[in-house]
Amino acid sequence: MSTFERYLTLWVFLCIVVGVALGHLMPGVFQVIGAAEIAKVNLPVAVLIWLMIVPMLIRIDFRSLAQVGTYWRGIGVTLFINWAVKPFSMALLAWLFVGWLFRPYLPAAQVDSYIAGLIILAAAPCTAMVFVWSNLTRGAPLFTLSQVALNDAIMVVAFAPIVGLLLGLSAITVPWDTLVLSVALYIVVPVVIAQVLRGRLTADGTTRALDAMLATLQPLSLVALLATLVLLFGFQGEQIIAQPAIIALLAVPILIQVYFNAALAYLLNRLSGERHCVAGPSALIGASNFFELAVAAAISLFGFQSGAALATVVGVLIEVPVMLTVVWAVNRSRDWYEASPAVSRNTVPERT
């Protein structure tokens, strides 16, 4: 993890301050940026989101899908958590905390939008940072790569239906045309572009050109993320100043969701007898979110000034410190995990 990535929470906090300040000093500029859209898709943000997403997807080699059966227990557990548990558990937590317990302390007009943002945040599994978390837990690289590739393939077809279903259950009107456009714009097209670039960069049978390209694009990707956050908080400034506790309240269901899904994935892997080098990344993939996609989808569906956009950004704010605590728990519990008779019987060797 680079120094910049390690202090991502600090940079996000600074973006909050800068964005709020600029929103008050230059409201006209932000209005012009917000109006630059086609079919409800904001063009400046679309460019920034692509700069964030494409470098992450270039890392994924979809040929690794041929290896998904190698660690079938971990793959099965992670798929179950990502697609059958996490979106629905987040919806339940959002309804419980935002829709009921915290409702008196939140702007009434934004409550449904906050719930929508939390649902969108949980509907897409992490694509990029999970490689960092896996490395920190000495996870099996083959498992992590094949799991992420499989999740990305599923995301192309499952993201829109799951979001639409849960938003419908939340009694939130689903703009299906915009949702489908967001999936095409922020998942399908970037995946195609990334894989074409990856194929050309590795055509010589080595990853030298690929590594050089990623070294160039990664800082640009992080700058694009921070620029998007400045724009978001520029539009959200008045709401945050009026009720700064909103961010803390929205963080509560996100924190519970992360720890619940991480613990459930970890325990299910232990019960199934999967090795620790798979259980660690599985827990982290099950707990983390593809917040770049979530931010893009929330902006497309509900706009810059929506509570949905703010809710997804809270996920960005707490991502690094929360996931590092999960890494710490996974590493500290390794001896306990491997003491399980089911794990001891599993003779599949660790892959490095």
N, C-alpha and C positions, 0 to 999 in steps of 0.2 A: 504494500500500500504506500503510495507516494505521500509526501508531507501534505500536499494540497488535499488529497482524499481523506487523510487522517483528521484534518481539521475542517471537514466539510460543514459540520454544524456551525462552526464559527463564521464561515463565509456566508452561510445562509442567513444567520442572524444579522450580519452586516448588510446583506442585501435587503433585509426587512427595513433597516434604518434608512439606507440610501433610497430605496424605492418609495417609502412613505414620504421622505423629505422632498424628493423630486416630484412626486405626485401633487404636493402642495405648492411647490415653487413653479412648476411648469404644467399646469393642468391641460393647457391647450395642446401641448405636444402629445400627451397621452391620449387625448381625444382623437387626434389625427391617426395615431397608431391603431387605436381600437376600431376606427372606421375602415381601415385597410383590409377588407375581407371580401371573399368570394364564396358564395354558397355557405355562409356562416363560418367559413374557415378563415381565420386571421392569417394573412400572408407573412408578416414579419415573424410571428410565432411559429408558423409552419416551417420556415427556414431554420429557425433556432432549434426546433424539435428534431428536424432531420439531422442537423449537426450533432445533436446529442445521441440519437438512436443508431444511425448508420455505423459509426465506429464500434459500437457495442455489438451489433449484429455481424460485423465482419469477423469477429473473434469466433463465431459459431461455425463449426464444420458439420453440415447436415449429413455428411457421410457417416458420422459417428452414430447415427440412428441404427446402423446395423449392429451396434454393440449393446443395445438397450437390454438384451436378455442376460448380459453378464452378471449384473447385480439386480436380478428381477425382484427381489424382496424390497430393496430400497426404492427402485423405480415405482413399484406398486404403491408403497406407502406414500411417496411424495406426490404421485398423481392423485391419490385419494385426498390428501390434505389440500393440494392446490385447487382441485376442481370440484370436490364434493363437500369440503368442509370450510375452507377459508372464506370464500365469498359470502356463504350463508351465515357463518358465525359473525362476520363483520356486519352483515345486515341486521342480525339480531342485536348485536351490541350497539349499533347506531340507533336502532329504534328504542332500545332501552335507555341509553344515556342521553343522546341528543333529542330524541323524540319525546322523552318523558322526564327523566330525572333533571336534566340540565335545561329543559325548555324554558322555564321562567327566567333564566339568565342569558338567553340568546335572543338575537333579533327575530321576532316572530316570522317576518317575511322570508327569512333565510333558512329556517329549520329544515324544511324538505330538501333544500339545496345542499346543506351540510351532509345530510344522510346520503344523498346521491353521490357526493364526492367521496365519502368513505367507502361506499360500495364499489365505485369505480377503482379506487386505490387497491382494494383487495382482490379485484377480478383478474389481475395480470401478475403472474409470478416473475420474480426478479430475473434479469437476463445478464447483467454485467457485473455488478458488485459481488454477486455470489461467488465468482471465481476468487475474489480476495478473501471472503469468509472461508471458503473451502480450503484455501492454502493455509490460513491461520490455524485450522483444525487438523492439518495434515490429512486432508481428505483425499480420496482416490480421484485423480484427475479424469480418468476415463468415465467414472460414474457422473461426475459433475458436468462434463462436456455433453455426454449423451442425454442426461436428464434435461439440461437447459435446451438442447436442440429439440428434444421431444416436446417440451413445454411450449417453445416458440411455434412449432408446427401446429400444436393443438390450439394455441392462442388465435391463429388465423381464422379458425372456424368457430371457436367457442366463446371468445370474448364478447362479441355483440349479443348473442342469445342470452348469456348469463346476465350481463348488465341490463338488457332489456327486460328480462324476467323479474329481476330483483327490483328494478325501478318501478315496474308495473305493480308489484306487490306492495311497494311503498306508496302507491297512489300518486306517483310522479309521472307526468306525461312524457313519454319517450319519443323524441324526434328521430324516428327510425332512419330517415334519409340522411340526417347528419351523423348518426351513430355508424351506419354502414360506410359512409364516406370517411369517417375517422379511422375505421378499421382498415380500409383500403389505403388511406393516405399515410397512416402512422404504423401500420404493421406490414401489409402485403407489399407495397411498393418499396419500403426500405429493406425488407428481407430479400427481395429480388435484386435490388441494386447491390446490397452488401455481398450476396453470394456471387454475383457476376464479377465484382471487384476482387473478391477473395480468389476466385478461379484464375483470374488473370495474374494476380500477384504471386500465386503459387504454381504457375504453369511450369516453372523450371524444376519443380520437385523439391524446392526448399522454401523456408518461410522468411528468408532474409528481406525480401521486398515487402512482405506483409508486416513484419516487425517494424521496419522503417516507417511504413505508412501509419501504423498504429501509434508509434512514438510521436508522429507529427499531429495526428488527429486527436489524440487523447486530451491534450491541453485545450484544444479548440472546443472539444465536446463539453468539458467542464465550464469553460467560459460561456458557452451557449446556455448551459443550465443556469448559471448565475445571472446572465442577462435576462433570461425568461423570468426569473424570480423577481428581478428589479421591476420589470414591467408589471407583473402580477401585483406586487405590493404597492406600486404606484397607483394602481386602480383601487386597491383595497385599503389604502391609507386611512381614509376617514372612518371606515368601519372599525379598523384596528385601534385607532386612537380613541374612539368612543368607547370601545369595549375590549381592552387588551387581554382580558381573561379568556376571550374566545379561543385563542390558540391553546391555552392550557386545558380548557374543557374538551376541545376536539382531540387532544393528545391522549386522553384517558382511554377511549375505546380502542385506539390504535395500539397503545401499549399492552392492553389486556389481550388483544387479538394476536399480537406478535408472540408473547410468551405462551399463550395457550396453544397455538399451532406448533410452535417449536417444541414444546414439551410433549405434545401428542405424537408428533412425528418421531421424536427421539425414543419414546417409550414403545411405540408400535414396531419400530425397527428392532429394538431390544427383544421384544416378545417374539418377533419373527425369526430371530437368530442372525440378523444381518451384522456384518462387521462394523466396528466403530468408525473405520475410515470411510464408510458409506453413510452411517447414521448421522454423523456430524453434518456433512453437506446437505443431507436430506432434511434435517431439522432447520437448517438455515435457508434452504430453498423454500421450504414450506412456510417460513415465517416472513420472508422479505417480499417486497413488492417492486414492480417495474414502474417506479414513480414517474419516470419521464413520459411513458405512455399515458399514465393516469392524468398527469397535468395537461397533456395535449388534448385528451378526450374530454376532460372537464371543461376546458376553455371552449372547445368546439361545440359541445352540447349546451352549455349554460352561459358562456361568456366570461370575460375577464373579471367583471365585478361580482360574480356569483359566489355564493358560499361554497359551492362545489369546488371551484378552483382553489379557494383558500384551504379547504379541508385536505385536498391532495398535497398542497405545499407543506402542511404540517407534517405529513409523512416524510417529506424530504428533510425537514428540520431535525427530526429525531432519529433518522435512519442509522447514522454511523454509531452514536453512543449506545443505542439500544441493541444493535446487532453485535457490537463488541461485547456486551454483557452476555449475550447468548453464546458467543465464541468462548468466553471465559468459563461459562457453566459446562459447556461440552468438553472442554479440555480438562477441567478439574474433576469431572465425573467419569473419566475414561476407565479407571480401575474398577469402579462400581459397575459400569456398563459391561465390561468384559468378564466380570465374575458370573454373569448369567449363564446357566447351563445351556440354554438355547444357543447363545453366541459361541460358547466353547465347542459345541458340536459342529459349527459351521467351519469347514476346512478350506473355504475359498481363499486363496492367498491375496494379500493386499497388492494393489497395482500402484506403481510409482511412475 
